[in-house]
Amino acid sequence: MRNGSRITDFKNYKKMAVPYAKEVELMDEDGVVEVHKKYKYSIDYVIPKVGAKQDWSDVRDETWSVQYTEGGPKTTYTGVDCIEEGESDVDGQKEVVMTLTFVADGRILE
């Protein structure tokens, strides 16, 4: 769901790594510093065969919920921005699939 609107033109969903800390070089040793957590994920968007494809450049500070199986676990992201519209691939079923990458400030696992 994008801001409460259901979207069904997606094929795959991938959660990406979440950094909690970063290794830094200090004068005499290495250290670790905490980093601001950002939650990244990507979704493969199936471009419609008929009609205009969606424009993802306007995704700014939105709320997204991803539930990949009916009744299964749901992940809600807050403060979502689309940071990349990737290349398009055509699969064996003649679908045109584009990978979209998002970054979020918050994540709620339900």
N, CA and C atoms as a LAMMPS dump frame, in Angstrom:
ITEM: TIMESTEP
0
ITEM: NUMBER OF ATOMS
330
ITEM: BOX BOUNDS ff ff ff
-5.0000000000000000e+02 5.0000000000000000e+02
-5.0000000000000000e+02 5.0000000000000000e+02
-5.0000000000000000e+02 5.0000000000000000e+02
ITEM: ATOMS id mol type element x y z
1 1 1 N 0.836 -1.178 0
2 1 2 C 0 0 0
3 1 3 C 0.881 1.242 0
4 2 1 N 0.477 2.178 -0.773
5 2 2 C 1.18 3.461 -0.841
6 2 3 C 0.245 4.515 -0.282
7 3 1 N 0.562 5.029 0.909
8 3 2 C -0.282 6.029 1.57
9 3 3 C -1.745 5.596 1.616
10 4 1 N -1.991 4.316 1.883
11 4 2 C -3.35 3.8 2.009
12 4 3 C -3.955 3.287 0.719
13 5 1 N -3.32 3.507 -0.433
14 5 2 C -3.837 3.023 -1.718
15 5 3 C -3.163 1.704 -2.073
16 6 1 N -3.97 0.71 -2.38
17 6 2 C -3.434 -0.613 -2.713
18 6 3 C -2.843 -0.618 -4.121
19 7 1 N -1.638 -1.162 -4.241
20 7 2 C -0.959 -1.286 -5.529
21 7 3 C -0.648 -2.769 -5.723
22 8 1 N -1.017 -3.306 -6.887
23 8 2 C -0.828 -4.741 -7.118
24 8 3 C 0.126 -5.044 -8.272
25 9 1 N 0.748 -4.038 -8.855
26 9 2 C 1.626 -4.233 -10.008
27 9 3 C 3.067 -4.539 -9.615
28 10 1 N 3.248 -5.239 -8.493
29 10 2 C 4.593 -5.557 -8.045
30 10 3 C 4.836 -7.054 -8.108
31 11 1 N 6.076 -7.423 -8.395
32 11 2 C 6.432 -8.825 -8.557
33 11 3 C 7.293 -9.332 -7.397
34 12 1 N 8.341 -8.634 -7.044
35 12 2 C 9.27 -9.043 -5.984
36 12 3 C 9.492 -7.901 -5.005
37 13 1 N 9.796 -8.279 -3.771
38 13 2 C 10.094 -7.322 -2.694
39 13 3 C 11.36 -7.816 -2.013
40 14 1 N 12.317 -6.915 -1.798
41 14 2 C 13.59 -7.294 -1.184
42 14 3 C 13.973 -6.286 -0.121
43 15 1 N 14.116 -6.758 1.131
44 15 2 C 14.645 -5.911 2.199
45 15 3 C 16.159 -5.909 2.072
46 16 1 N 16.748 -4.742 2.253
47 16 2 C 18.202 -4.638 2.162
48 16 3 C 18.802 -4.505 3.555
49 17 1 N 20.102 -4.613 3.64
50 17 2 C 20.806 -4.547 4.917
51 17 3 C 20.566 -3.211 5.61
52 18 1 N 20.536 -3.249 6.944
53 18 2 C 20.351 -2.044 7.757
54 18 3 C 21.624 -1.833 8.579
55 19 1 N 22.388 -0.786 8.28
56 19 2 C 23.605 -0.547 9.065
57 19 3 C 23.258 0.057 10.432
58 20 1 N 23.862 -0.48 11.484
59 20 2 C 23.669 0.044 12.838
60 20 3 C 24.87 0.869 13.293
61 21 1 N 26.043 0.525 12.75
62 21 2 C 27.27 1.207 13.142
63 21 3 C 28.242 1.177 11.966
64 22 1 N 29.286 1.994 12.093
65 22 2 C 30.295 2.072 11.047
66 22 3 C 31.665 2 11.695
67 23 1 N 32.544 1.253 11.085
68 23 2 C 33.915 1.149 11.58
69 23 3 C 34.7 2.378 11.126
70 24 1 N 35.438 2.996 12.038
71 24 2 C 36.23 4.172 11.715
72 24 3 C 37.659 3.989 12.226
73 25 1 N 38.589 4.626 11.539
74 25 2 C 39.983 4.576 11.971
75 25 3 C 40.234 5.722 12.936
76 26 1 N 40.824 5.389 14.077
77 26 2 C 41.218 6.386 15.072
78 26 3 C 42.739 6.486 15.061
79 27 1 N 43.264 7.35 15.856
80 27 2 C 44.709 7.577 15.879
81 27 3 C 45.484 6.285 16.175
82 28 1 N 45.101 5.56 17.225
83 28 2 C 45.861 4.388 17.636
84 28 3 C 45.14 3.066 17.374
85 29 1 N 43.886 3.115 17.001
86 29 2 C 43.122 1.883 16.832
87 29 3 C 41.903 2.153 15.964
88 30 1 N 41.157 1.106 15.73
89 30 2 C 39.89 1.24 15.026
90 30 3 C 38.783 1.388 16.048
91 31 1 N 37.744 2.085 15.69
92 31 2 C 36.605 2.261 16.576
93 31 3 C 35.314 2.047 15.807
94 32 1 N 34.221 2.136 16.516
95 32 2 C 32.898 1.962 15.922
96 32 3 C 32.036 3.14 16.349
97 33 1 N 31.32 3.717 15.396
98 33 2 C 30.393 4.801 15.7
99 33 3 C 29.002 4.401 15.231
100 34 1 N 28.017 4.841 15.968
101 34 2 C 26.636 4.578 15.607
102 34 3 C 26.255 5.455 14.41
103 35 1 N 25.433 4.913 13.522
104 35 2 C 24.972 5.674 12.358
105 35 3 C 23.459 5.813 12.414
106 36 1 N 22.96 6.838 11.756
107 36 2 C 21.514 7.022 11.651
108 36 3 C 20.958 5.887 10.783
109 37 1 N 20.037 5.107 11.331
110 37 2 C 19.482 3.971 10.601
111 37 3 C 18.605 4.441 9.456
112 38 1 N 18.819 3.854 8.305
113 38 2 C 17.967 4.034 7.14
114 38 3 C 17.578 2.64 6.674
115 39 1 N 16.337 2.482 6.348
116 39 2 C 15.826 1.186 5.906
117 39 3 C 15.631 1.241 4.399
118 40 1 N 16.352 0.387 3.683
119 40 2 C 16.248 0.349 2.233
120 40 3 C 15.529 -0.929 1.81
121 41 1 N 14.742 -0.793 0.757
122 41 2 C 14.109 -1.959 0.156
123 41 3 C 13.897 -1.689 -1.325
124 42 1 N 13.703 -2.762 -2.065
125 42 2 C 13.434 -2.603 -3.488
126 42 3 C 12.219 -3.439 -3.854
127 43 1 N 11.554 -2.988 -4.889
128 43 2 C 10.37 -3.672 -5.394
129 43 3 C 10.484 -3.724 -6.907
130 44 1 N 10.157 -4.888 -7.479
131 44 2 C 10.109 -5.012 -8.927
132 44 3 C 8.702 -4.653 -9.382
133 45 1 N 8.604 -3.565 -10.117
134 45 2 C 7.336 -3.021 -10.598
135 45 3 C 7.084 -3.534 -12.013
136 46 1 N 5.914 -4.116 -12.244
137 46 2 C 5.53 -4.595 -13.566
138 46 3 C 4.843 -3.437 -14.299
139 47 1 N 5.481 -2.975 -15.34
140 47 2 C 4.941 -1.852 -16.107
141 47 3 C 3.718 -2.335 -16.881
142 48 1 N 2.594 -1.637 -16.758
143 48 2 C 1.372 -2.061 -17.45
144 48 3 C 1.56 -2.113 -18.966
145 49 1 N 0.94 -3.118 -19.598
146 49 2 C 1.023 -3.242 -21.056
147 49 3 C 0.2 -2.158 -21.74
148 50 1 N -0.854 -1.724 -21.052
149 50 2 C -1.736 -0.7 -21.606
150 50 3 C -1.778 0.469 -20.63
151 51 1 N -1.75 1.671 -21.152
152 51 2 C -1.822 2.857 -20.296
153 51 3 C -0.441 3.326 -19.881
154 52 1 N -0.456 4.431 -19.182
155 52 2 C 0.807 5.053 -18.77
156 52 3 C 1.383 4.363 -17.537
157 53 1 N 2.714 4.259 -17.499
158 53 2 C 3.362 3.729 -16.303
159 53 3 C 3.356 4.802 -15.224
160 54 1 N 3.482 4.366 -13.979
161 54 2 C 3.483 5.311 -12.855
162 54 3 C 4.78 6.116 -12.835
163 55 1 N 4.68 7.327 -12.33
164 55 2 C 5.85 8.174 -12.121
165 55 3 C 6.23 8.045 -10.645
166 56 1 N 7.402 7.522 -10.372
167 56 2 C 7.835 7.275 -8.992
168 56 3 C 8.697 8.403 -8.444
169 57 1 N 8.981 9.422 -9.243
170 57 2 C 9.85 10.504 -8.796
171 57 3 C 9.201 11.368 -7.711
172 58 1 N 7.876 11.259 -7.559
173 58 2 C 7.188 12.081 -6.56
174 58 3 C 7.024 11.386 -5.209
175 59 1 N 7.617 10.216 -5.028
176 59 2 C 7.53 9.517 -3.737
177 59 3 C 8.46 10.214 -2.749
178 60 1 N 7.864 11.008 -1.846
179 60 2 C 8.615 11.762 -0.846
180 60 3 C 7.87 11.719 0.477
181 61 1 N 8.542 11.257 1.513
182 61 2 C 8.01 11.235 2.88
183 61 3 C 6.642 10.559 2.956
184 62 1 N 6.539 9.384 2.343
185 62 2 C 5.282 8.636 2.314
186 62 3 C 5.318 7.49 3.319
187 63 1 N 4.17 6.833 3.472
188 63 2 C 4.055 5.63 4.289
189 63 3 C 3.681 4.475 3.372
190 64 1 N 4.473 3.415 3.428
191 64 2 C 4.24 2.23 2.604
192 64 3 C 4.09 1.012 3.51
193 65 1 N 3.163 0.134 3.163
194 65 2 C 3.013 -1.15 3.847
195 65 3 C 3.167 -2.25 2.814
196 66 1 N 3.977 -3.244 3.139
197 66 2 C 4.22 -4.357 2.228
198 66 3 C 3.768 -5.641 2.918
199 67 1 N 2.847 -6.345 2.278
200 67 2 C 2.378 -7.641 2.764
201 67 3 C 2.417 -8.579 1.571
202 68 1 N 3.397 -9.474 1.541
203 68 2 C 3.63 -10.27 0.353
204 68 3 C 2.813 -11.545 0.284
205 69 1 N 2.122 -11.938 1.353
206 69 2 C 1.183 -13.055 1.302
207 69 3 C -0.085 -12.66 2.053
208 70 1 N -1.216 -13.085 1.555
209 70 2 C -2.493 -12.769 2.192
210 70 3 C -2.507 -13.298 3.615
211 71 1 N -2.71 -12.419 4.591
212 71 2 C -2.724 -12.81 5.994
213 71 3 C -1.346 -13.005 6.602
214 72 1 N -0.292 -12.825 5.803
215 72 2 C 1.071 -13.018 6.288
216 72 3 C 1.611 -11.781 6.976
217 73 1 N 2.897 -11.803 7.327
218 73 2 C 3.493 -10.658 8.019
219 73 3 C 3.476 -9.4 7.152
220 74 1 N 3.391 -8.257 7.817
221 74 2 C 3.354 -6.969 7.125
222 74 3 C 4.482 -6.094 7.657
223 75 1 N 5.113 -5.368 6.767
224 75 2 C 6.145 -4.402 7.126
225 75 3 C 5.663 -3.025 6.696
226 76 1 N 5.65 -2.087 7.63
227 76 2 C 5.25 -0.713 7.318
228 76 3 C 6.476 0.184 7.412
229 77 1 N 6.688 0.964 6.369
230 77 2 C 7.8 1.906 6.304
231 77 3 C 7.248 3.326 6.375
232 78 1 N 7.919 4.192 7.117
233 78 2 C 7.516 5.594 7.222
234 78 3 C 8.649 6.485 6.72
235 79 1 N 8.285 7.666 6.255
236 79 2 C 9.289 8.581 5.713
237 79 3 C 9.948 8.033 4.468
238 80 1 N 9.159 7.441 3.571
239 80 2 C 9.678 6.747 2.393
240 80 3 C 9.95 7.717 1.249
241 81 1 N 11.131 7.564 0.641
242 81 2 C 11.505 8.283 -0.574
243 81 3 C 11.962 7.263 -1.61
244 82 1 N 11.583 7.465 -2.867
245 82 2 C 12.109 6.631 -3.954
246 82 3 C 13.449 7.233 -4.36
247 83 1 N 14.513 6.43 -4.274
248 83 2 C 15.837 6.977 -4.581
249 83 3 C 16.375 6.523 -5.935
250 84 1 N 15.743 5.479 -6.521
251 84 2 C 16.246 5.031 -7.822
252 84 3 C 15.183 4.26 -8.581
253 85 1 N 15.073 4.602 -9.85
254 85 2 C 14.274 3.832 -10.792
255 85 3 C 15.285 3.093 -11.641
256 86 1 N 15.335 1.782 -11.479
257 86 2 C 16.369 1.001 -12.14
258 86 3 C 16.064 0.68 -13.585
259 87 1 N 16.9 -0.173 -14.142
260 87 2 C 16.724 -0.607 -15.52
261 87 3 C 15.49 -1.49 -15.642
262 88 1 N 14.985 -1.627 -16.854
263 88 2 C 13.825 -2.478 -17.109
264 88 3 C 14.281 -3.786 -17.74
265 89 1 N 13.635 -4.876 -17.345
266 89 2 C 13.91 -6.2 -17.909
267 89 3 C 12.62 -6.769 -18.467
268 90 1 N 12.74 -7.524 -19.55
269 90 2 C 11.606 -8.241 -20.099
270 90 3 C 11.82 -9.712 -19.767
271 91 1 N 10.836 -10.34 -19.078
272 91 2 C 10.997 -11.748 -18.731
273 91 3 C 10.353 -12.632 -19.807
274 92 1 N 10.338 -13.926 -19.577
275 92 2 C 9.814 -14.894 -20.539
276 92 3 C 8.332 -14.739 -20.819
277 93 1 N 7.608 -14.061 -19.956
278 93 2 C 6.174 -13.862 -20.158
279 93 3 C 5.889 -12.525 -20.828
280 94 1 N 6.932 -11.877 -21.313
281 94 2 C 6.841 -10.585 -21.996
282 94 3 C 6.374 -9.46 -21.085
283 95 1 N 6.623 -9.611 -19.787
284 95 2 C 6.378 -8.517 -18.853
285 95 3 C 7.599 -7.609 -18.844
286 96 1 N 7.362 -6.334 -18.705
287 96 2 C 8.462 -5.394 -18.528
288 96 3 C 8.508 -5.068 -17.046
289 97 1 N 9.632 -5.403 -16.41
290 97 2 C 9.783 -5.256 -14.969
291 97 3 C 10.905 -4.263 -14.686
292 98 1 N 10.612 -3.295 -13.814
293 98 2 C 11.581 -2.279 -13.43
294 98 3 C 11.796 -2.34 -11.919
295 99 1 N 13.046 -2.31 -11.484
296 99 2 C 13.346 -2.316 -10.054
297 99 3 C 13.355 -0.888 -9.527
298 100 1 N 12.574 -0.672 -8.459
299 100 2 C 12.514 0.616 -7.78
300 100 3 C 13.17 0.456 -6.422
301 101 1 N 14.029 1.389 -6.029
302 101 2 C 14.704 1.333 -4.733
303 101 3 C 14.212 2.489 -3.869
304 102 1 N 13.879 2.148 -2.62
305 102 2 C 13.321 3.104 -1.673
306 102 3 C 14.185 3.157 -0.413
307 103 1 N 14.153 4.29 0.278
308 103 2 C 14.789 4.433 1.577
309 103 3 C 13.742 5.015 2.513
310 104 1 N 13.764 4.554 3.785
311 104 2 C 12.765 4.988 4.759
312 104 3 C 13.434 5.334 6.079
313 105 1 N 12.805 6.255 6.804
314 105 2 C 13.313 6.641 8.125
315 105 3 C 12.912 5.653 9.217
316 106 1 N 11.748 5.009 9.072
317 106 2 C 11.255 4.095 10.098
318 106 3 C 10.718 2.817 9.495
319 107 1 N 10.704 1.757 10.326
320 107 2 C 10.184 0.463 9.892
321 107 3 C 9.472 -0.196 11.049
322 108 1 N 8.259 -0.688 10.811
323 108 2 C 7.477 -1.396 11.818
324 108 3 C 7.198 -2.8 11.292
325 109 1 N 7.651 -3.823 11.999
326 109 2 C 7.401 -5.203 11.609
327 109 3 C 6.166 -5.698 12.355
328 110 1 N 5.184 -6.18 11.645
329 110 2 C 3.932 -6.648 12.265
330 110 3 C 3.724 -8.125 11.995
